[in-house]
Amino acid sequence: MAHAIIDHLRMIGGDARLAPALRECAQALVDDWQGDAMLSGDASPSSPRSYY
């Protein structure tokens, strides 16, 4: 689940249509979620995954 959240935060952080404050917040949260994934023993992927 953490990986899905990380992927979505990356998408939000990279979407130029969204407000800068929202993109910055999403980008800042990626590191927190990656840390949580690592602490839970689920290493974070090096690049966003595709679910399609």
Residue frames as a rotation matrix with the C-alpha (Angstrom) as fourth column:
MET 1
0.569 0.823 0.000 0.00
0.823 -0.569 0.000 0.00
0.000 0.000 -1.000 0.00
ALA 2
0.338 -0.511 -0.790 2.84
0.235 -0.767 0.597 2.40
-0.912 -0.387 -0.139 0.78
HIS 3
-0.688 -0.644 0.335 4.15
0.454 -0.022 0.891 2.03
-0.567 0.764 0.307 -2.75
ALA 4
-0.086 0.748 0.658 0.78
0.958 -0.119 0.262 2.99
0.274 0.652 -0.707 -4.22
ILE 5
0.770 0.340 -0.540 0.68
0.536 -0.804 0.258 6.08
-0.346 -0.488 -0.801 -2.02
ILE 6
-0.119 -0.911 -0.395 4.24
0.224 -0.413 0.883 7.00
-0.967 0.017 0.253 -3.01
ASP 7
-0.652 -0.098 0.752 3.37
0.742 0.120 0.659 6.63
-0.155 0.988 -0.005 -6.70
HIS 8
0.359 0.877 0.319 0.30
0.891 -0.424 0.162 8.82
0.277 0.226 -0.934 -6.32
LEU 9
0.627 -0.205 -0.751 2.21
0.343 -0.793 0.503 11.48
-0.699 -0.574 -0.427 -4.40
ARG 10
-0.514 -0.856 0.059 4.79
0.373 -0.161 0.914 11.52
-0.772 0.492 0.402 -7.19
MET 11
-0.348 0.469 0.812 2.05
0.912 -0.032 0.409 11.98
0.218 0.883 -0.416 -9.78
ILE 12
0.744 0.633 -0.212 0.55
0.668 -0.710 0.224 14.87
-0.009 -0.308 -0.951 -7.80
GLY 13
0.330 -0.710 -0.622 3.98
0.278 -0.557 0.783 16.41
-0.902 -0.431 0.014 -7.26
GLY 14
-0.695 -0.681 0.231 4.70
0.369 -0.062 0.927 16.34
-0.617 0.730 0.295 -10.97
ASP 15
-0.027 0.786 0.618 1.34
1.000 0.020 0.018 17.60
0.002 0.618 -0.786 -12.26
ALA 16
-0.892 -0.447 0.058 1.85
0.451 -0.889 0.076 21.19
0.018 0.094 0.995 -13.45
ARG 17
-0.295 0.866 0.403 -1.93
0.215 -0.351 0.911 21.73
0.931 0.355 -0.082 -13.56
LEU 18
0.478 0.475 -0.739 -2.12
0.777 0.164 0.608 21.62
0.410 -0.865 -0.290 -9.77
ALA 19
0.916 -0.090 0.390 -1.36
-0.230 -0.916 0.329 24.46
0.328 -0.392 -0.860 -7.36
PRO 20
0.045 -0.997 -0.068 2.34
-0.321 0.050 -0.946 24.80
0.946 0.065 -0.318 -6.48
ALA 21
-0.247 -0.118 0.962 1.62
-0.965 -0.066 -0.256 24.43
0.094 -0.991 -0.098 -2.75
LEU 22
0.728 0.575 0.373 -0.14
-0.591 0.802 -0.084 21.11
-0.348 -0.159 0.924 -3.34
ARG 23
0.765 -0.510 -0.393 2.68
-0.057 0.554 -0.830 19.81
0.641 0.658 0.395 -5.54
GLU 24
-0.198 -0.889 0.413 5.31
-0.586 -0.231 -0.777 20.84
0.786 -0.396 -0.475 -2.96
CYS 25
0.074 0.315 0.946 3.38
-0.967 0.253 -0.009 19.15
-0.242 -0.915 0.323 -0.16
ALA 26
0.950 0.312 -0.014 3.06
-0.301 0.902 -0.308 15.93
-0.083 0.297 0.951 -2.16
GLN 27
0.438 -0.863 -0.252 6.77
-0.124 0.219 -0.968 15.95
0.890 0.455 -0.011 -3.01
ALA 28
-0.293 -0.544 0.786 7.67
-0.842 -0.242 -0.482 16.48
0.452 -0.804 -0.387 0.64
LEU 29
0.387 0.551 0.739 5.50
-0.843 0.536 0.042 13.54
-0.373 -0.640 0.672 1.72
VAL 30
0.719 -0.166 -0.674 7.22
-0.366 0.735 -0.571 11.10
0.590 0.658 0.468 -0.66
ASP 31
-0.347 -0.938 -0.016 10.30
-0.429 0.173 -0.887 10.93
0.834 -0.301 -0.462 1.59
ASP 32
-0.358 0.283 0.890 8.15
-0.917 0.072 -0.392 10.28
-0.175 -0.956 0.234 4.67
TRP 33
0.703 0.707 0.076 6.30
-0.666 0.692 -0.277 7.43
-0.249 0.144 0.958 2.97
GLN 34
0.437 -0.629 -0.643 9.52
-0.319 0.560 -0.765 5.93
0.841 0.539 0.044 1.61
GLY 35
-0.578 -0.650 0.494 10.93
-0.664 0.023 -0.747 5.94
0.475 -0.760 -0.445 5.13
ASP 36
0.042 0.692 0.720 7.82
-0.896 0.345 -0.280 4.22
-0.442 -0.634 0.635 6.45
ALA 37
0.838 0.256 -0.482 8.05
-0.491 0.739 -0.461 1.59
0.238 0.623 0.745 3.72
MET 38
-0.025 -0.937 -0.348 11.70
-0.354 0.334 -0.874 0.93
0.935 0.101 -0.340 4.55
LEU 39
-0.569 -0.169 0.804 10.99
-0.816 0.002 -0.577 0.69
0.096 -0.986 -0.139 8.30
SER 40
0.398 0.809 0.432 8.27
-0.796 0.539 -0.275 -1.85
-0.456 -0.235 0.859 7.63
GLY 41
-0.239 -0.597 0.766 10.77
-0.085 0.799 0.596 -4.02
-0.967 0.077 -0.241 5.71
ASP 42
0.504 0.469 0.726 9.29
0.715 0.245 -0.655 -3.19
-0.485 0.849 -0.211 2.33
ALA 43
-0.482 -0.814 -0.325 12.08
0.457 -0.550 0.699 -1.44
-0.748 0.188 0.637 0.42
SER 44
0.402 0.643 -0.652 10.90
-0.157 -0.653 -0.741 1.37
-0.902 0.401 -0.162 -1.83
PRO 45
0.507 -0.209 0.836 11.21
0.821 0.413 -0.394 0.91
-0.263 0.886 0.381 -5.58
SER 46
-0.476 -0.806 -0.351 13.80
0.603 -0.590 0.536 3.13
-0.640 0.043 0.767 -7.26
SER 47
-0.972 0.219 -0.084 11.31
-0.213 -0.675 0.707 4.38
0.098 0.705 0.702 -9.84
PRO 48
-0.268 0.948 0.170 7.53
-0.821 -0.133 -0.556 4.73
-0.504 -0.289 0.814 -9.97
ARG 49
-0.800 0.066 0.596 5.71
0.213 0.960 0.179 1.54
-0.560 0.271 -0.783 -10.81
SER 50
-0.640 0.643 -0.420 3.13
-0.729 -0.335 0.597 1.20
0.243 0.689 0.683 -13.50
TYR 51
-0.558 0.522 0.645 -0.10
-0.267 0.623 -0.736 -0.54
-0.786 -0.583 -0.208 -12.59
TYR 52
0.480 0.770 -0.420 -1.32
-0.620 -0.041 -0.784 -0.83
-0.620 0.637 0.458 -16.18
